Amino acid sequence: MDITGTSDPYCKVFFEEQNYRTKTIDRTLDPIWNEEFIFNVRSTSSKLQIEVWDYDMASADDFMGYFEINVMEVVKQGGLVETWYDLEAHPSKQEKEAKKKKKKNRGKIHLSMRLFQYHGMTKYLFENNLASTMAIVHHAPKDQTAEALAHVFYAAGTKPLVDLVSFAVLEEVNKTVQPETLLRGDSMATKLMKASSKLAGKFFVPSVLTLLVKNVMENPGHVEVDPSKLPPGDNITANQEALRASCQRFLEALLASFNTAPILIQQIAGWLGGIVQTKFPDQVVQALGGYLFLRLFCPAISTPEIYGICKDVPSPEARRHLLLVAKVLQTLANGVVFGQKESYMVYLNSFIETHRQIFANQVWAFASGQLTTGQHLTTAPVSFVTLIQDLDYVIKIMNDSFPQVVQPWLIDQTVAVPLKTVLHDFCGIIDHQ
């Protein structure tokens, strides 16, 4: 306690090899932290330990109190605890203090602790057949479901995620009747492809597009080719050539980037091409183009600020430039040409036809593993906090959809991961020496 009668308390939090420190609350005996920590629990015999200290700028910080709790105590109380706990002397001095007749009041600390038990659920997802997993998620066909599953499966390794996406694609291919509708709807297969693309392309896509997008944002140029939107004084022929040249630059950069694409993207593309070829051999290039361009590159070109390619929102002129480029590239990837609906883009059909075979050769070479030169970029890791949130969401889906199927797998008390601890506040300090 300072000479002013207050303290500047903070906490050190220890669990296994994981250590944290809270912020310091200045000049108070009743600090409120409201800080949350998530720990990966390897054993239910582990202890959560908290030390409260008084920050001192001029000398060593003063010890104020200590608290510890065994994870098994949280388990015994149903995995959820929220209460006040008395602070004790430091473990090295507890025996000495116990011999004294009067125990010092070091105050109390308010904690809420929740134990998440995921071992059984992850065992169900990874060891049970994928048909059961897909049957569950079909009851919640949302983008959030696809993203959560992509994170959970990728956290277990590249192969589990590739297996999941491949199984979903196979399921989609088997039930598709008209080849032109293949992977064009908003199904769980396409959602999983989109989610895996976003995960795998977090570093890769900006590495390919940042310079191209930067140049457009700094100099949008004159690329408007719609006569109804042509700015006064613009020459439509000059604009058409400028847009064609821009499409050429983007396409060359994207096709060349396959040499450094993350392995995860290449493996999903490989499985996708192989599965589609078995039933719709004429749709392989379109399927690969849809995965690589519709779900990977084109959204990032259209909205680069969302994909971490630029910090600023593109100007209206730059946005229009990028949208037109994305439109041309997506049309090429779809294996079609512009029609009367967008007659002002028909002049670019010659560009599409010229590059159609080049495009097909490159995406097939990439999917089949023929492009092995260059340094492959890594895939973005899934943060532990995000993974916990996703696991919570998946558990809710499993419990809501098929409790009679999933529940037996969720009952597993041997492994508890993780322990979420919220350190709320601390009050009633009388002395701390």
JOJO-V226624 format. One record per pair of residues at least 12 apart in sequence whose ideal C-beta (glycine too) atoms are under 10 Angstrom apart, sorted by the first residue. I is the first residue (numbers start at 1). J is the second residue. Records with the same first field share a line. If there is no record, write none. Layout:
I=J ; J
//
This chain:
1=29 ; 54 ; 62 ; 64 ; 429 ; 430 ; 431 ; 432 ; 433
2=27 ; 54 ; 55 ; 56 ; 62
4=27
5=27 ; 29
6=25 ; 26 ; 27 ; 28 ; 29 ; 30 ; 54 ; 429
7=24 ; 25 ; 26 ; 27 ; 28 ; 29 ; 30 ; 31 ; 52 ; 53 ; 54 ; 55 ; 56 ; 62 ; 64 ; 107 ; 426 ; 429 ; 432
8=24 ; 25 ; 26 ; 27 ; 28 ; 31 ; 53 ; 54 ; 55 ; 56 ; 57 ; 61 ; 62
9=22 ; 24 ; 25 ; 26 ; 27 ; 28 ; 29 ; 30 ; 31 ; 33 ; 52 ; 53 ; 54 ; 55 ; 61 ; 62 ; 64 ; 65 ; 107 ; 425 ; 426 ; 429 ; 432
10=22 ; 23 ; 24 ; 25 ; 26 ; 31 ; 33 ; 51 ; 52 ; 53 ; 54 ; 55 ; 61 ; 64
11=23 ; 24 ; 25 ; 31 ; 33 ; 35 ; 37 ; 50 ; 51 ; 52 ; 53 ; 64 ; 65 ; 67 ; 109 ; 423 ; 426
12=49 ; 50 ; 51 ; 52 ; 53 ; 61 ; 66
13=35 ; 37 ; 39 ; 48 ; 49 ; 50 ; 51 ; 421 ; 423
14=39 ; 47 ; 48 ; 49 ; 50 ; 51 ; 68
15=37 ; 38 ; 39 ; 40 ; 41 ; 46 ; 47 ; 48 ; 49 ; 50 ; 71 ; 418 ; 419 ; 421
16=39 ; 40 ; 41 ; 42 ; 43 ; 46 ; 47 ; 48 ; 71 ; 419
17=39 ; 40 ; 42
18=37 ; 38 ; 39 ; 40 ; 41 ; 46 ; 48 ; 418 ; 419
19=37 ; 49
20=35 ; 37 ; 38 ; 39 ; 50 ; 421 ; 423
21=35 ; 51 ; 53
22=34 ; 35 ; 37 ; 50 ; 52 ; 53 ; 423 ; 426
23=35
24=53 ; 54 ; 55 ; 61
25=55 ; 425 ; 426
26=55
28=425 ; 426 ; 427 ; 429
29=107 ; 426 ; 427 ; 428 ; 429 ; 430
30=107 ; 425 ; 426 ; 427 ; 428 ; 429
31=52 ; 109 ; 423 ; 424 ; 425 ; 426 ; 427 ; 429
32=110 ; 423 ; 424 ; 425 ; 426 ; 427
33=109 ; 110 ; 422 ; 423 ; 424 ; 425 ; 426
34=110 ; 422 ; 423 ; 424 ; 425
35=421 ; 422 ; 423 ; 424
36=112 ; 385 ; 420 ; 421 ; 422 ; 423 ; 424
37=113 ; 385 ; 418 ; 419 ; 420 ; 421 ; 422 ; 423
38=114 ; 116 ; 383 ; 384 ; 385 ; 387 ; 388 ; 389 ; 417 ; 418 ; 419 ; 420 ; 421 ; 422
39=71 ; 113 ; 384 ; 417 ; 418 ; 419 ; 420 ; 421
40=384 ; 387 ; 388 ; 417 ; 418 ; 419
41=71 ; 74 ; 115 ; 116 ; 117 ; 415 ; 416 ; 417 ; 418 ; 419
42=71 ; 415 ; 416 ; 417
43=71 ; 72 ; 414 ; 415 ; 416
44=70 ; 71 ; 72 ; 73 ; 74 ; 75 ; 76 ; 115 ; 413 ; 414 ; 415 ; 416 ; 419
45=70 ; 71 ; 72
46=70 ; 71 ; 72 ; 416 ; 419
47=68 ; 69 ; 70 ; 71 ; 72 ; 73
48=67 ; 68 ; 69 ; 70 ; 71 ; 73 ; 74 ; 111 ; 113 ; 419 ; 421
49=66 ; 67 ; 68 ; 69 ; 91
50=65 ; 66 ; 67 ; 68 ; 69 ; 85 ; 87 ; 109 ; 111 ; 421 ; 423 ; 426
51=63 ; 64 ; 65 ; 66 ; 67 ; 68 ; 87 ; 90 ; 91
52=64 ; 65 ; 66 ; 67 ; 87 ; 106 ; 107 ; 109 ; 423 ; 426 ; 429 ; 432
53=65 ; 432
54=429 ; 432
62=432 ; 433
63=89 ; 90 ; 93 ; 106 ; 432 ; 433
64=87 ; 90 ; 106 ; 107 ; 109 ; 426 ; 429 ; 431 ; 432 ; 433
65=85 ; 86 ; 87 ; 88 ; 89 ; 90 ; 104 ; 105 ; 106 ; 107 ; 108 ; 109 ; 426 ; 429 ; 432
66=87 ; 88 ; 89 ; 90 ; 91 ; 92 ; 93 ; 94 ; 106 ; 109
67=85 ; 86 ; 87 ; 88 ; 106 ; 108 ; 109 ; 111 ; 423 ; 426
68=85 ; 88 ; 91
69=81 ; 85 ; 111 ; 113 ; 419 ; 421
71=113 ; 115 ; 416 ; 419
72=115 ; 413 ; 416
73=113
74=113 ; 114 ; 115 ; 416 ; 419 ; 421
75=115 ; 117 ; 413 ; 416 ; 419
77=113 ; 115
78=114 ; 115
79=113 ; 114 ; 115 ; 116 ; 117 ; 413 ; 416 ; 419
80=112 ; 113 ; 114 ; 115 ; 420
81=111 ; 112 ; 113 ; 114 ; 115 ; 421
82=110 ; 111 ; 112 ; 113 ; 114 ; 422 ; 424
83=108 ; 109 ; 110 ; 111 ; 112 ; 113
84=107 ; 108 ; 109 ; 110 ; 111 ; 424 ; 425 ; 426 ; 427 ; 428
85=108 ; 109 ; 110 ; 111 ; 426
86=103 ; 105 ; 106 ; 107 ; 108 ; 109 ; 428
87=104 ; 105 ; 106 ; 107 ; 108 ; 109 ; 426 ; 428 ; 429 ; 432
88=103 ; 104 ; 106
89=103 ; 104 ; 106 ; 432
104=430 ; 431 ; 432 ; 433
105=428 ; 429 ; 430 ; 431 ; 432
106=426 ; 428 ; 429 ; 430 ; 431 ; 432 ; 433
107=426 ; 427 ; 428 ; 429 ; 430 ; 431 ; 432
108=425 ; 426 ; 427 ; 428 ; 429
109=423 ; 424 ; 425 ; 426 ; 427 ; 428
110=422 ; 423 ; 424 ; 425 ; 426 ; 427
111=421 ; 422 ; 423 ; 424 ; 425 ; 426
112=420 ; 421 ; 422 ; 423 ; 424
113=419 ; 420 ; 421 ; 422 ; 423
114=418 ; 419 ; 420 ; 421 ; 422
115=416 ; 417 ; 418 ; 419 ; 420 ; 421
116=388 ; 391 ; 392 ; 395 ; 416 ; 417 ; 418 ; 419 ; 420
117=395 ; 410 ; 411 ; 412 ; 413 ; 414 ; 415 ; 416 ; 417 ; 418
118=152 ; 387 ; 388 ; 391 ; 392 ; 394 ; 395 ; 410 ; 412 ; 415 ; 416 ; 417 ; 418
119=409 ; 410 ; 412 ; 413 ; 414 ; 415 ; 416 ; 417
120=395 ; 406 ; 407 ; 408 ; 409 ; 410 ; 411 ; 412 ; 413 ; 414 ; 415
121=152 ; 391 ; 394 ; 395 ; 398 ; 399 ; 406 ; 409 ; 410 ; 412
122=152 ; 153 ; 155 ; 156 ; 391 ; 394 ; 409 ; 412 ; 415 ; 417
123=409 ; 410 ; 412 ; 415
124=136 ; 394 ; 398 ; 405 ; 406 ; 407 ; 408 ; 409 ; 410 ; 412
125=149 ; 152 ; 153 ; 156 ; 160 ; 164 ; 391 ; 394 ; 398 ; 406 ; 409
126=152 ; 153 ; 156 ; 157 ; 160 ; 163 ; 164
127=409
128=405 ; 406 ; 409
129=167
130=153 ; 160 ; 163 ; 164 ; 166 ; 167 ; 168 ; 170 ; 171
131=167 ; 171
132=398 ; 402 ; 405 ; 406 ; 409
133=149 ; 153 ; 164 ; 167 ; 168 ; 394 ; 398
134=149 ; 164 ; 167 ; 168 ; 171 ; 188 ; 189 ; 192
135=401 ; 402 ; 405
136=149 ; 394 ; 397 ; 398 ; 399 ; 400 ; 401 ; 402 ; 405 ; 406
137=149 ; 164 ; 168 ; 188 ; 191 ; 192 ; 394 ; 397 ; 398 ; 401
138=168 ; 171 ; 187 ; 188 ; 401
139=397 ; 398 ; 400 ; 401 ; 402
140=188 ; 393 ; 394 ; 396 ; 397 ; 398 ; 400 ; 401
141=186 ; 187 ; 188 ; 191
142=188 ; 191 ; 393 ; 397
143=186 ; 191 ; 194 ; 195
144=191 ; 195 ; 390 ; 393 ; 397
145=188 ; 191 ; 192 ; 195 ; 390 ; 393 ; 394 ; 397
146=164 ; 165 ; 168 ; 187 ; 188 ; 189 ; 190 ; 191 ; 192 ; 193 ; 194 ; 195 ; 196 ; 198
147=191 ; 192 ; 194 ; 195 ; 196 ; 198 ; 199 ; 386 ; 390 ; 393
148=195 ; 386 ; 387 ; 389 ; 390 ; 391 ; 392 ; 393 ; 394 ; 396 ; 397
149=161 ; 164 ; 165 ; 168 ; 188 ; 191 ; 192 ; 195 ; 196 ; 390 ; 393 ; 394 ; 397
150=164 ; 165 ; 191 ; 192 ; 193 ; 194 ; 195 ; 196 ; 197 ; 198 ; 199 ; 200 ; 382 ; 390
151=195 ; 196 ; 199 ; 382 ; 383 ; 386 ; 387 ; 389 ; 390 ; 391 ; 393 ; 394
152=164 ; 382 ; 387 ; 390 ; 391 ; 393 ; 394
153=165 ; 192 ; 196 ; 199 ; 382
154=195 ; 196 ; 199 ; 200 ; 264 ; 379 ; 380 ; 381 ; 382 ; 387
155=381 ; 382 ; 383 ; 384 ; 386 ; 387 ; 390 ; 391
158=200 ; 262 ; 263 ; 264 ; 267 ; 268 ; 379
159=264 ; 267
161=192 ; 195 ; 196 ; 199 ; 200 ; 264 ; 267 ; 268 ; 379
162=196 ; 263 ; 264 ; 266 ; 267 ; 268 ; 270 ; 271
163=267 ; 271
164=192 ; 196 ; 268
165=189 ; 192 ; 193 ; 195 ; 196 ; 197 ; 264 ; 267 ; 268 ; 271 ; 272 ; 291
166=189 ; 192 ; 267 ; 268 ; 270 ; 271 ; 272 ; 274 ; 275
167=189 ; 192 ; 271 ; 275
168=187 ; 188 ; 189 ; 190 ; 191 ; 192 ; 193 ; 196
169=182 ; 183 ; 187 ; 189 ; 190 ; 192 ; 193 ; 268 ; 271 ; 272 ; 274 ; 275 ; 276 ; 287 ; 291
170=189 ; 271 ; 272 ; 274 ; 275 ; 276 ; 278 ; 279
171=187 ; 188 ; 189 ; 275
172=185 ; 187 ; 188 ; 189 ; 190 ; 192 ; 193 ; 275 ; 276
173=189 ; 272 ; 275 ; 276 ; 277 ; 278 ; 279 ; 280 ; 283 ; 287
174=275 ; 278 ; 279
175=187 ; 189
176=189 ; 276 ; 279 ; 280 ; 283
178=280
179=276 ; 279 ; 280 ; 281 ; 282 ; 283 ; 286 ; 287
180=280 ; 283 ; 286 ; 334 ; 335 ; 336
181=283
182=276 ; 279 ; 280 ; 283 ; 286 ; 287 ; 290
183=272 ; 276 ; 280 ; 283 ; 286 ; 287 ; 290 ; 291 ; 294 ; 295
184=286 ; 287 ; 290 ; 294 ; 334
189=272
190=290 ; 291 ; 294 ; 295
191=295
192=268
193=268 ; 269 ; 272 ; 287 ; 290 ; 291 ; 294 ; 295 ; 296
194=291 ; 294 ; 295 ; 296 ; 299
195=295
196=264 ; 265 ; 267 ; 268 ; 291 ; 295 ; 296 ; 379
197=264 ; 265 ; 268 ; 291 ; 292 ; 294 ; 295 ; 296 ; 297 ; 299 ; 300
198=295 ; 296 ; 299 ; 300 ; 307 ; 380
199=262 ; 264 ; 265 ; 379 ; 380 ; 381 ; 382
200=261 ; 262 ; 263 ; 264 ; 265 ; 266 ; 267 ; 268 ; 296 ; 377 ; 378 ; 379 ; 380
201=261 ; 262 ; 264 ; 265 ; 292 ; 295 ; 296 ; 297 ; 299 ; 300 ; 307 ; 377 ; 379 ; 380
202=262 ; 307 ; 308 ; 377 ; 378 ; 379 ; 380 ; 381
203=262 ; 308 ; 377 ; 378 ; 379 ; 380
204=257 ; 260 ; 261 ; 262 ; 264 ; 265 ; 296 ; 297 ; 376 ; 377 ; 378 ; 379 ; 380
205=254 ; 257 ; 261 ; 265 ; 296 ; 297 ; 299 ; 300 ; 301 ; 304 ; 307 ; 308 ; 309 ; 377
206=300 ; 304 ; 307 ; 308 ; 309 ; 310
207=257 ; 260 ; 261 ; 309 ; 377
208=250 ; 253 ; 254 ; 256 ; 257 ; 258 ; 260 ; 261 ; 296 ; 297 ; 300 ; 309 ; 377
209=250 ; 253 ; 254 ; 257 ; 297 ; 300 ; 301 ; 304 ; 307 ; 309 ; 310 ; 322
210=300 ; 304 ; 307 ; 308 ; 309 ; 310
211=253 ; 309
212=246 ; 249 ; 250 ; 253 ; 254 ; 301 ; 304 ; 309 ; 322 ; 325
213=250 ; 300 ; 301 ; 304 ; 305 ; 307 ; 309 ; 310 ; 314 ; 318 ; 321 ; 322 ; 325
214=304 ; 309 ; 310
215=246 ; 249 ; 318
216=246 ; 249 ; 250 ; 301 ; 304 ; 310 ; 314 ; 315 ; 317 ; 318 ; 319 ; 321 ; 322 ; 325
217=304 ; 305 ; 309 ; 310 ; 312 ; 313 ; 314 ; 315 ; 317 ; 318 ; 319 ; 321 ; 322
218=318
219=317 ; 318 ; 321
220=246 ; 314 ; 315 ; 316 ; 317 ; 318 ; 319 ; 320 ; 321 ; 322
221=238 ; 239 ; 242 ; 243 ; 245 ; 246 ; 317 ; 318 ; 321
222=234 ; 235 ; 236 ; 238 ; 239 ; 242 ; 243 ; 317 ; 321
223=238 ; 239 ; 240 ; 241 ; 242 ; 243 ; 244 ; 245 ; 246 ; 247 ; 317 ; 318 ; 320 ; 321 ; 322 ; 324 ; 325
224=236 ; 239 ; 240 ; 242 ; 243 ; 317 ; 320 ; 321 ; 324 ; 344
225=237 ; 239 ; 240 ; 241 ; 242 ; 243 ; 244 ; 324 ; 342 ; 344 ; 345 ; 347 ; 348
226=239 ; 320 ; 324 ; 342 ; 343 ; 344 ; 345
227=343 ; 344
228=344
229=320 ; 344
230=344
231=317
236=344 ; 347
237=347
239=324
240=344 ; 345 ; 347 ; 348
241=347
242=321
243=321 ; 324 ; 325 ; 328 ; 345 ; 347 ; 348 ; 351
244=328 ; 347 ; 348 ; 350 ; 351
246=321 ; 322 ; 324 ; 325 ; 328
247=324 ; 325 ; 326 ; 327 ; 328 ; 329 ; 332 ; 348 ; 351 ; 352 ; 355
248=325 ; 328 ; 351 ; 354 ; 355
249=325
250=297 ; 298 ; 301 ; 322 ; 325 ; 326 ; 328 ; 329
251=293 ; 297 ; 325 ; 328 ; 329 ; 332 ; 351 ; 355 ; 358 ; 359 ; 362
252=355 ; 358
253=297
254=292 ; 293 ; 296 ; 297 ; 298 ; 301 ; 329 ; 333 ; 359 ; 362
255=292 ; 355 ; 358 ; 359 ; 361 ; 362 ; 363 ; 365 ; 366 ; 371
256=362 ; 371 ; 374
257=292 ; 297 ; 366 ; 374 ; 377
258=292 ; 362 ; 363 ; 365 ; 366 ; 367 ; 370 ; 371 ; 373 ; 374
259=366 ; 371 ; 372 ; 373 ; 374 ; 375 ; 376
260=371 ; 373 ; 374 ; 375 ; 376 ; 377
261=292 ; 296 ; 366 ; 371 ; 374 ; 376 ; 377
262=376 ; 377 ; 378 ; 379 ; 380
263=369 ; 376 ; 377 ; 378 ; 379
264=376 ; 378 ; 379
265=291 ; 292 ; 296 ; 366 ; 367 ; 376 ; 377 ; 379
266=366 ; 367 ; 368 ; 369 ; 371 ; 372 ; 376
267=367 ; 369
268=291 ; 292 ; 367
269=287 ; 288 ; 291 ; 292 ; 296 ; 363 ; 364 ; 366 ; 367 ; 368 ; 369
270=288 ; 366 ; 367 ; 368 ; 369
271=367
272=284 ; 287 ; 288 ; 290 ; 291 ; 292 ; 367
273=285 ; 287 ; 288 ; 291 ; 363 ; 364 ; 366 ; 367 ; 368
274=367 ; 368
275=287
276=288 ; 367
277=364 ; 367
282=335
283=335
284=360 ; 363 ; 364 ; 367
285=333 ; 334 ; 335 ; 356 ; 357 ; 359 ; 360 ; 361 ; 362 ; 363 ; 364 ; 367
286=333 ; 334 ; 335 ; 336 ; 360 ; 363
287=333 ; 335 ; 363 ; 367
288=333 ; 359 ; 360 ; 362 ; 363 ; 364 ; 366 ; 367
289=329 ; 330 ; 331 ; 332 ; 333 ; 334 ; 335 ; 359 ; 360 ; 363
290=330 ; 333 ; 334 ; 335
291=333 ; 363 ; 367
292=333 ; 362 ; 363 ; 366 ; 367
293=326 ; 329 ; 330 ; 331 ; 332 ; 333 ; 334 ; 359 ; 363
294=326 ; 329 ; 330 ; 333 ; 334
297=326 ; 329 ; 330 ; 333
298=322 ; 323 ; 325 ; 326 ; 327 ; 328 ; 329 ; 330 ; 333
299=326 ; 330
300=322 ; 326
301=321 ; 322 ; 323 ; 324 ; 325 ; 326 ; 327 ; 329 ; 330
302=314 ; 319 ; 322 ; 323 ; 324 ; 325 ; 326 ; 327 ; 330
303=319 ; 322 ; 323 ; 326
304=318 ; 319 ; 322
305=319
324=345 ; 348
327=342 ; 345 ; 348
328=345 ; 348 ; 349 ; 351 ; 352 ; 355
329=352 ; 355 ; 359
331=345 ; 348 ; 349 ; 351 ; 352
332=348 ; 351 ; 352 ; 353 ; 354 ; 355 ; 356 ; 358 ; 359 ; 360
333=352 ; 359 ; 363
334=352
335=352 ; 356 ; 359 ; 360
336=349 ; 352
337=349 ; 350 ; 351 ; 352 ; 353 ; 356
338=352
384=418
385=418 ; 420
387=418
388=417 ; 418 ; 420
391=417 ; 418
392=420
395=410
398=410
//
